[in-house]
Amino acid sequence: MGQWISILIGVATLLFGGGLIWRFFFRHPVSHNDQKDIDRNSDKQTSLAVVKTNPYMTKAKIKKGDYREFKWDSSLVKISFLDIVDEEFETIVGEKQTLGAELEVSSGGGLVYGGKCAKESGVNKYKVPPIISNYEEPYSLFFFHTGEKYHRFFRVFVEHINPHSEEVTLNIFFFRT
């Protein structure tokens, strides 16, 4: 009986160790853009990210004139970076800021709202400065929907604008029950 237990422990050790070695040497390499909670179809900048976790937070870089789509279950959110704007924004800390990004957010038919520092430029279109403090709400674009059996909340704010490469870094959060 003791011999069988020793054999079983040996086989289990070999299988477990072999699995670790296989995973170490033959796993798919992960780039800095890959994340374990999304699948990307990113042969170009415009891509669809299929979200597999809840809640979900990520950062996305988008070039001027481009967009990103994010799919959470049956919800699809499209964020377009329309332009870099040079106009005066009041910030939450009382400073004036002159650099902003014009974003359009499509939530599948619902309205998107902007915080205190955002300037509405059309339906679901806003000009927003990059966040300069820890207060997310005034710099965010957001929507939420609630029902008896579901709750959805989405927000996005501009973390950084690179005027030289005409690229914006967005901070995105989505929660669904």
C-alpha atoms as one frame of an Amber mdcrd trajectory, in Angstrom:
protein
   0.000   0.000   0.000   2.809   2.405   0.897   4.476   1.678  -2.457   1.299
   2.748  -4.363   1.117   5.993  -2.408   4.775   6.703  -3.247   4.087   6.005
  -6.942   1.000   8.280  -6.947   2.930  11.096  -5.254   5.754  10.661  -7.790
   3.364  10.781 -10.761   1.559  13.828  -9.348   4.902  15.570  -8.819   5.989
  14.816 -12.389   2.694  16.045 -13.858   2.682  19.220 -11.784   6.369  19.940
 -12.428   5.973  19.173 -16.142   3.030  21.554 -16.319   5.060  24.334 -14.724
   7.964  23.743 -17.105   5.591  23.667 -20.112   3.931  26.903 -19.022   7.267
  28.626 -18.399   8.808  27.747 -21.755   5.793  27.635 -24.067   3.436  30.328
 -22.815   2.259  33.132 -25.073   4.472  36.221 -24.679   2.646  39.200 -23.187
   3.278  42.689 -24.541   2.874  45.877 -22.514  -0.533  46.462 -24.178  -1.975
  43.040 -23.316  -3.996  42.638 -20.167  -5.319  39.406 -18.722  -8.870  40.719
 -18.502  -9.420  41.782 -22.127  -9.097  40.271 -25.582  -7.694  42.723 -28.118
  -8.124  42.610 -31.856  -5.450  45.223 -32.400  -3.914  44.968 -35.828  -4.228
  48.753 -35.844  -4.975  51.455 -33.261  -8.732  51.259 -33.781  -9.643  48.103
 -31.914 -12.314  46.328 -29.964 -11.520  45.345 -26.393 -13.784  42.610 -25.035
 -13.879  42.987 -21.270 -13.936  39.828 -19.157 -13.779  41.244 -15.624 -16.113
  43.315 -13.509 -15.409  45.967 -12.354 -13.030  46.963 -15.111 -10.460  49.754
 -15.213  -7.911  50.394 -17.922  -5.911  53.042 -19.711  -6.078  53.524 -23.463
  -3.998  55.630 -25.810  -5.853  56.975 -28.836  -4.483  59.023 -31.701  -6.342
  62.103 -32.961  -9.114  61.085 -35.357  -9.181  57.502 -34.079 -11.406  55.594
 -31.658 -11.554  52.579 -29.348 -14.499  50.306 -28.663 -15.042  48.427 -25.412
 -17.564  45.591 -25.109 -18.917  44.529 -21.707 -21.330  41.611 -22.159 -23.987
  43.159 -24.413 -22.850  46.765 -23.825 -20.663  48.483 -26.415 -18.997  51.824
 -25.663 -17.114  53.712 -28.374 -14.725  56.525 -27.419 -13.529  58.812 -30.240
 -10.689  61.315 -29.894 -11.781  64.113 -32.215  -9.274  66.900 -31.664  -6.818
  68.673 -29.404  -8.342  71.993 -28.367  -6.655  75.199 -27.288  -9.171  77.091
 -25.182  -9.524  78.174 -21.594 -10.796  75.663 -19.045 -11.499  76.371 -15.408
 -10.176  73.616 -13.211 -11.357  72.386  -9.840  -8.331  73.938  -8.118  -9.076
  77.380  -9.601  -6.271  77.411 -12.155  -6.801  78.174 -15.820  -5.784  75.519
 -18.292  -5.674  75.921 -22.086  -5.034  72.397 -23.389  -7.890  69.956 -23.775
  -9.183  67.009 -25.786 -12.489  66.786 -27.608 -14.023  63.368 -27.030 -17.189
  61.711 -28.243 -18.616  58.784 -26.296 -21.267  56.513 -27.782 -23.033  54.316
 -25.267 -25.502  52.645 -27.580 -28.156  55.351 -27.528 -27.963  56.802 -24.034
 -26.758  60.241 -23.052 -23.287  60.924 -21.689 -22.692  63.695 -19.156 -19.648
  65.744 -18.266 -18.274  66.964 -14.954 -17.803  70.607 -13.978 -14.585  71.086
 -16.001 -16.011  69.548 -19.205 -17.518  71.738 -21.938 -20.324  70.219 -23.984
 -19.683  70.630 -27.733 -22.515  68.442 -29.073 -24.604  65.422 -28.166 -22.255
  63.125 -26.200 -19.298  65.322 -27.272 -17.195  67.181 -24.739 -14.009  69.211
 -24.557 -12.154  68.264 -21.386  -8.796  69.209 -19.884  -6.506  66.509 -18.511
  -6.948  65.778 -14.833  -4.560  67.803 -12.645  -5.688  66.743  -9.196  -7.108
  63.710  -7.433 -10.698  64.780  -8.121 -11.986  62.519 -10.910 -15.600  63.693
 -11.062 -15.106  67.249 -12.425 -12.858  65.983 -15.260 -14.898  62.900 -16.170
 -17.441  61.999 -18.802 -19.882  59.415 -17.512 -23.197  57.614 -17.786 -25.113
  55.189 -15.661 -28.208  53.050 -16.165 -30.119  51.175 -13.500 -32.933  48.678
 -13.532 -34.428  46.077 -11.244 -31.904  43.450 -12.276 -28.913  45.451 -13.515
 -26.747  48.485 -12.819 -24.166  49.955 -15.222 -21.719  52.747 -14.551 -19.091
  54.121 -16.956 -16.594  56.970 -16.627 -13.623  58.207 -18.606 -11.197  61.070
 -18.019  -8.125  62.391 -19.822  -4.887  61.554 -18.027  -2.478  63.064 -20.531
  -2.429  64.857 -23.881   0.652  64.648 -26.070   0.289  67.469 -28.615   3.428
  66.382 -30.508   2.230  62.845 -31.270  -1.451  63.974 -31.247  -2.278  61.234
 -28.779  -4.390  61.164 -25.643  -4.183  58.780 -22.673  -7.581  57.961 -21.198
  -8.455  56.376 -17.861 -11.597  54.241 -18.252 -13.786  52.534 -15.650 -16.863
  50.366 -16.162 -18.968  48.475 -13.637 -21.946  46.239 -14.312 -24.094  44.008
 -12.124
